[in-house]
Amino acid sequence: MEPEFVPVDSSMIKNLLYNHDDSSLLVEFKNNSRYIYQDVTKQMFKEMIESESVGKYFHANIKKLPNERIN
């Protein structure tokens, strides 16, 4: 399955790119830094993009997951 690219309406996050094959989420922040977060379930991704606040969901559920800065 192709990675799913989603621009989001957030004060800190510009774009999300979810990879269904390895359950990773690339988060591109408005300051142009990028991080890949591991162990993000499809359900978490769905909840995040449908949440009232993408940033609040990110801080509560994604930020603590294993991650790596890629730029």
Secondary structure in CASP SS format (residue, H / E / C, confidence):
PFRMAT SS
TARGET T0000
AUTHOR 0000-0000-0000
METHOD secondary structure of the structure
MODEL  1
M C 1.00
E C 1.00
P C 1.00
E E 1.00
F E 1.00
V E 1.00
P E 1.00
V C 1.00
D C 1.00
S C 1.00
S C 1.00
M C 1.00
I E 1.00
K E 1.00
N E 1.00
L E 1.00
L E 1.00
Y E 1.00
N E 1.00
H C 1.00
D C 1.00
D C 1.00
S C 1.00
S E 1.00
L E 1.00
L E 1.00
V E 1.00
E E 1.00
F E 1.00
K C 1.00
N C 1.00
N C 1.00
S C 1.00
R E 1.00
Y E 1.00
I E 1.00
Y E 1.00
Q C 1.00
D C 1.00
V C 1.00
T C 1.00
K H 1.00
Q H 1.00
M H 1.00
F H 1.00
K H 1.00
E H 1.00
M H 1.00
I H 1.00
E H 1.00
S C 1.00
E C 1.00
S C 1.00
V H 1.00
G H 1.00
K H 1.00
Y H 1.00
F H 1.00
H H 1.00
A H 1.00
N H 1.00
I H 1.00
K C 1.00
K C 1.00
L C 1.00
P C 1.00
N E 1.00
E E 1.00
R E 1.00
I C 1.00
N C 1.00
END
